[in-house]
Amino acid sequence: MKKVTNKTLVLSSEDVQEIVRKKGLDEVMDALIERLTAAVSSFNPDKTDIPARSGFNYESPKVGLIEWMPLYNKGKDVVIKVVGYHPENPAKEGLPTIVSTVSSYDTSTGHLKGIIDGVLPTALRTGASSALASRLLARPDASILGLIGCGAQSITQLHALSRVFNIKKVLIYDIDENTIKSFDTRRLSFLPDVDIVAASIGDILENSDIICTATSIDVGAGPLFNGQATKPHLHINAVGSDFPGKIEIPVEHLRKSFVCPDFLSQAVIEGECQQLQKHEIGADWVVISKTPSQYKHVKDKLSVFDSTGWALEDQVVMDLFLEYAQELELGQYIQIESMSEDAKNPYAFLQAMPEEILVLKEIIYNQKKD
């Protein structure tokens, strides 16, 4: 597909899904994990500016938020993801809890270069992030995965981790019995042979090597557990904390663990790190990715990845899908922005007439002359 100047490449949800169908789910996830690994390990704040996300939280007409996550590649482009988080969506609207779009802007002109569905890409990149963090912090022989919260995020968490670890058993828990019952069917498209076992939170904590928590627990209702015994090397990917006051992991467990935030300035506001003092928080995943040998000892200890979401992940997944779209000739180029022939006259389109009308006017004029 040729690049079209001044037009925007739009990838709809159907385009994104078709990319996954044609490239293969495992290939997409593997590529995403490796690209994210490279992006995190080479991250340079002097070249890429990523401020903490901002947005609006509200309780009417339903509890939710709309927020934006920006990234500025200096001298290149700006990437912004806009996210809607509404925990009542699945039950009341039949919609995902998280809906989003990701857009990219040319910093030379301000032109909107591309916009894509962010729902599936966000789920994919969040899974890939846990896979990367677990590869850095969990034991390489980890084989039992626990999932606390079995909604949409749990599917990509399991898929991504199964691409990095030899997962032999998955222990699952959710407050909704129907969600537990449907989990086995939902995972068949990518991991048909692994053993899936419904379990209590206590059993999951006691038996798992890696746990992913991805719940919609209410602000002030956490943590999910207190004081349960665990394996001495348990690694937790804490995915669900995304509000001030919303937590999944008890502070006592955090204080016994090596806590690695994805984005510290954001995690201390709305992640698990909001429960900790600065000296109680470990290195972030950029530091660990750049010097992994210095943190090998963590693999045999308790660890927590505080995953609040980082705009670098959105840039990586957007770039990947735009490349796939070019390769597979998917998506549409649309003239979204008004590009007047006269840059100083926004009304120039009123004066411009299609050639057919000009020819017709000339014919009418000549007929009147005759």
N, C-alpha and C positions, 0 to 999 in steps of 0.2 A: 504494500500500500504506500503510495507516494505521499510525502509530506506536502500539505496544502497550507500555504502562507495565510495568516489571518483567520484561519478557521480552527475550531476546537475539536479535538478527537474525543468523542464520547463513547465510553464503554458501558453499556447497560448491564443489568444483572444477567440477561441472557448471553451477552458477549462474554462476560466473566465465566459463566458456567460452561460455555462452549470451549473456552480456552482450557479449562480443567478437563473436560471430556477428551479433547484432542491431544493434549500433552500428557495426560495421565495424572491421577491424583498424587501418586507417590513421587513422580518426577517433579511436579510443582512444589510439593512440600520439601523434598530434598534440596532443590535449587534455592528455595526460600531460606532454609536453615543455613546453607553454606554462604549465601549472600549476606544474610544478617550477621553471621559470624565474622565475615570480612569487614562489614561496615562498622560493627561495634569495636573490633580490635584496632581498626585504623581511624577511629573517630578523632577529629581534631577540632576543638572548640574555636580555634582561630579562623577556621574555614567554614564551619557550620554553626549557626546560631539557633539554639532551640530553647525558647522561653517556656516556662510552665504553662500548662493549658489554663484556659479561663472559660467562663460560661455562666449560664443562668440555672439555678436550682429552683424548683417550684413545687407546690402541693396541689394546685388547681389548674386545669380540671382533673388532673391525676398527678400523683407523685412522679417526678422525673427531672430530667435536666437536658439541656442542649449546650454543648461546649465545643470549643474549637482548639485544635492542636496544631500550631504553626511550626514551620522549619524554614530557615533561610540559608540556602547554599550560596555563599557570597560570590557575586559575579556570575551567577548562573540562574537560579530559579527559587521560587518560594512554593512550598508545598503546605497545604492546609487541609486537615481532616475536620469535618464537622460531624459530631456524634450526637445522637439522641439516645438517652438511656431511660427506659420506662419499664419497670419490673412487672407491671400488670399486663403488658402486651400479649404474652403467649396465652394467658387464660382468658382475657376479655376481648382481645382484638384479633387473635390468631396471627400475630406478628412477632418477629424476633424481639427480644429484650433490647438489643442494640441495633439501631439503624444508622447508617452513615454514608457519606460520600467523601471522596478524596479528590482534590483539585491541584493543579500545578500552573504556576504563572511565570512568564518570562520577565526577568528583572530588567531587561533592556527596554521593554515597551509597556509592561503591565498586562500583556495579552494573556488570556486564559488559554493555555496550550492543551490541557487535557482535563477531563473529569471522569471519574469511574465510580461504579458501585463500591461502597466501602464495607458492606455487610459481610460477605464471604471473605474478602481479603483481610478484614480485621480479625475474624475468627482464625484464619490461617496464620497470620503473623503472630497472634497471641500464643498459639500452640508452638510455633517455631521459636518464640522467645523462651518459653519454658524448656524446650529441648536444649537450646543453647545454654541456659543457666544450669540445667541439670547436668549437662556434659562437663561444665566447669566445677560443679560443687558436689554432685552425687557420686557414689561409688560406681565404677564402670561395670561391675557385675550385678547391678541392681536388676531385679527381675519381677518384683511384686509392686504393682502400682495401685495406689488408693485414690479414688475420686470421690470427693465430698462435694456434692452438687453435680447433678447429671444432666444439666441442660445443654444448650448448643455449644458452649465453650468446652465442655467435657469431651466432646467428640474430637475436636481438633487437638486438644491436649493429649488424648490417648494416641491419636494418629501420629502426631509429631514425635512423641516420646518413643513410640514403637519403631520409628525410623533410626533412633539413636541407641536404644537399649533393647536387649533381648527380653521383652516382657512376656512372662509365662502365665501370670495370673493378674486379674484386675478385680479389686474389691470396690464395690460401689455403694454409695448412700445418697439418698435424697429425701426430703420431707414429703414429696409427692410420690405415692406408691405407683401411679400410672407412669411417671417418668422413669422409675426404676424398671418397670416391666417392659417399656419400649426400648430401653437402652440396648439390649442384645440385638434387636433388629437394626437399630441405627448404626451399629458398628460393623455390620456384615459387609458393607461396601469396601472396606479397607483392611479389616483384620478379622477374618472369619474363624480362625482356629484358636485364638487365645481363650483361656478359661475365665468366664465372667461370674462373679459371686456377689450376691447382695449381702451386705454386712452392716453392723453397727459402726458408729464413729469410733468407739473404743476398740473394736476389732481391727479396723483400718489402721488406727494409730499404732497398735501393738505389732502388726504383722507386715506393714508396708516398708519398702526401701525408699520409695518416692511417693509423695502425696501431692495432688493438685486440689486446692480449694477454690471453687468458682461458684459462689452462691449469691443469692439476692437477699441476704440477711439485712434486716432493717437497721437504720442508724440507732445506736444505743442497745441493740439486741444481742450483740456479740459478747464474748467470743463463741466459737462453735463448740469448744471443748475446754476442759480444765483438768490439769494434773494427771492425765492418763499416761501410762507407761508406753515407751516407744523403743524401737531399736536405737542403739547409740549413734548410728550413722544416718538417721532419717533426714531426708531432704524434703522440704515443702516448697512448692510453687504457690504462693498466695496471690491469687488472681482477682478475687472478688472485691477487695477493698478499693472504693473509688469515691467516697464521700468523707468529709470530716466527720468523725464520730462513728463511721462504719468500719468495723474490724472483724476479722475471722479468727486470728491466732491470739491466744492469751499472752499477756505481757510476760508472765513467768516463763513460758516456753521461749519467747523471743530472747529473753535475757540469758538463757542457757545456750542459745544458738548463735552461729555466725550469720548475721543478717546482711544480705546483699541487696540494695535497692537498684532498680533500673535507672531511676532519675531522682536523685536525693532531694532536690529542692521541691519536687512534687510529692514524693513519698512521705515527707515529714508533715505535709498538710492533709493528705487524704489516703495514704497507704498505711501499712502496718507500722511503719516508722514513726507515725504520729504518736505512738505510745512510748517512744524511747527518747532518751537524751542523746545528744550527738555522739558522745564517747561510747555509747552502747551499739552504734551502727558500724558495720564493717565497710570494706571497700565496695564500690559499685561495680557493675559488671564490665564497664569499660576498663577499669584498672586491672581487674582480674584477667580479662581477655588479653591485655597487653603483656601481663607477667604471670601466666598460669602456673609456672613452676613454683612460684612463691606461695601459692595457695593450695598445693596438693594435699597438705595435711588436713584441710577442711573436709575432704571427702570421707574421712573416718569420724567426723563429728556431726553434731546437729547443725543444720543450716536451713535458712529460709531465704527464698528469692522474693522480694517485695515488688511484685509486678503491677505497676500502676498504668503502664502504657506510655510509650515514648514516640514522638513524631518521627524519629529516625526509622523506626519500624515501618511506619506508613510510607515513608519515601521509598524504602527498599521494596515493599510489596507493590507499590504503584509502578515503579520503574520496571519491575519484572513483568507485570501484566501488560504494560504498554509495549514492551519489547515483544512479548508473545503475540499481541494484537497485530503489530507490524508484520511479523513473520507469517501469521495465519490469515492476514487480510480481514480482520474483524473490526467492528466498530464503525462509526459514522463520523465524517467531518461535517460540522455544522457551523454556519456563520451565526454565532450567538451575539457577538458584540457588533454594534453599529459602526461600520467602517465607511464613512462618507468619502466620495471622490474628491471633495474639497474639505480638507481637514479643519478649515476654519469656518465652515458653514454646515451646521448640523441639519439644516433644512434643504441641503442640496438634492436629496432624493425626490423632493417635490418638483424640482425643475427638470430632473432627468426623466426622459420618456423612453420606453422600449422602442427599438428600431421599427417594429411592425406598426406602431402608432404613428411614428414620424412619416413612414411611407404612405399610410392611409390618409394622413392630413394633406400630404403633398398631392395625392390623387384627387381628393375632394377639391383642393384649391385649383388644380388644373381644369377640373370639370366645370367649375364655376367660371373660370376664365373663358372657356370655350363657349 
